[in-house]
Amino acid sequence: MSSLSNLKVLDLTSHLSGPYCAMILADHGADVVKIEKPNDGDQLRKTPPFQSGESAPFMLWNRNKRSVTLDLKELKDHQLLLKMVEAADIMIENFKPGTASRLGIDYVSVSKINPALIYCSISGFGQTGPYAPRGGFDLIACGMSGLMSINGPPDGPPYRIPMPVSDVCGGMNGAIGILTALAARNQTGRGQHVDTSLFESGISLGVYEAANVFANGEVPERLGQAHRGSAPYQLFPTSDGYVTVGGAQDNFWRGTCKILDCEQLVEDPRFKSKAERVANNKVLVSELEVFFRRQSTSKLCKAFDEAGIPAGPVMNHVEVYNDPQTLAREMVVEVEHSKLGQMKTIGIPVKLSDTPGKITRSAPLLGEHNKEVLKDWGLE
C-alpha cells in the first residue's frame, strides 16, 4: 500500500515544474494520468539527450504516470476531459495564466463539475499581481527572485544557477499545497485552488538574504564560496581535489584547527568568535587554504569524520550515482521501460516507514495508455 494510492490525478503540465509536482504524487501511489496533445505531447519530449529516440529528461520526471492524448480544442476530447474531471481528485496545470480559462478548464469552471477537486496552478509569477500575465521559465525566475544576484564570484557578474532550482522548488511547493489541501478536504469535503509560482519559490529560497535585508535594508553582497553567517563554512582545495567543511561552531572550529595542525589560529583575535570569523572570512580562508592543500581529500574527510565535524568531498555526478550512501538509500533504482527495457532513474528522497513510495513504471510513451485509462476510470 502507498500513501496516495486512492487518488486520481490529472496532469495537464509540461516542461519541469508541473511534471515534477505530479511525479511526487505518482511516486507515492497516486494514479497520475498525463494529458498530452496528440502528435506532439509535452514539449520536453524533444529535449536531449535521447535514448533510442526518447528524451532522457522527460523520462526522469514523468515516471509512474500514464499518458492519454487529447486535443482540448476538439469538442469530443474536451468533453472527455470534463468527464475525467468528475472522477478526479486532483488536477495540475502550469499553463500561462489565462490559458486554462480560454480552454474552459480553469478552477472556477471545473470546480462546478467537481467541488471536491483540488486544482493546482504552477506558473511563472502566480495567478494575481502585475506580473501574472507573463510567462515564466526557471531562468527568468532565478534572475528576478534574487538568486542570480548572489551567485558567482564576489567581484564578477551574477551567475546563472546551473540547476533548475525554482522549477524543482515550484514543483515541490505545488505538491506541498496539494497535500495541505487534501488534509483540509478531509475536514470540509471541499476542494480548493492551490496557486504557486517559480518566482515565489525562488524568493522563498533566499532565507539568509531576507534576514539581512529585513535587518539592515542593505543589498546582500555576492560572497562566492563564503556563507553569510558562518565561517569556516565552505569549499576548500586539497592536494588532490576539494572538500567542504562546516567548521563554524566553536568546538568544530577548534577541531578543524587541530586536524589541520594550525591550532595557533584558535587564539588569533581575528577568529576567536563566530561573528569575528565571519567578519574576517577572507583572511581566514587564505590562512586555512595553506593547511588544506597539504593533505588529500580522503585523508581530511576521514579525520573530520572521526572528529564528528561535518565535512565531505566535492563529488561529480558519476561519483554521486555510484556512492555507497546513494545506493544504500536507494537513490538510484532501475525500472522497466516499454521501449528501452531496464533503465535507471533517481530514487524517492522521502522515505515513509509504513507506506513507502515506489517506482513501478517508467515514463509513458505518448498516448500509450489511451484505452487503458478510459477503461480503468470507467469512461469507455
Salt bridges, closest charged atoms under 4 A:
ASP11 OD2 - LYS65 NZ 3.05
ASP27 OD2 - ARG63 NH2 2.62
ASP31 OD2 - ARG66 NH2 2.90
GLU36 OE2 - ARG45 NH2 2.77
ASP42 OD2 - LYS34 NZ 3.08
GLU54 OE2 - LYS339 NZ 3.14
ASP89 OD1 - ARG185 NH2 3.16
GLU209 OE2 - ARG228 NE 2.65
ASP250 OD1 - ARG277 NH2 3.00
GLU267 OE1 - LYS272 NZ 3.56
ASP268 OD2 - ARG270 NH2 2.76
GLU287 OE2 - ARG270 NH2 3.50
GLU306 OE2 - LYS302 NZ 2.58
GLU368 OE2 - HIS369 NE2 3.92
GLU372 OE2 - ARG66 NH1 2.87
ASP376 OD2 - ARG66 NH1 2.58
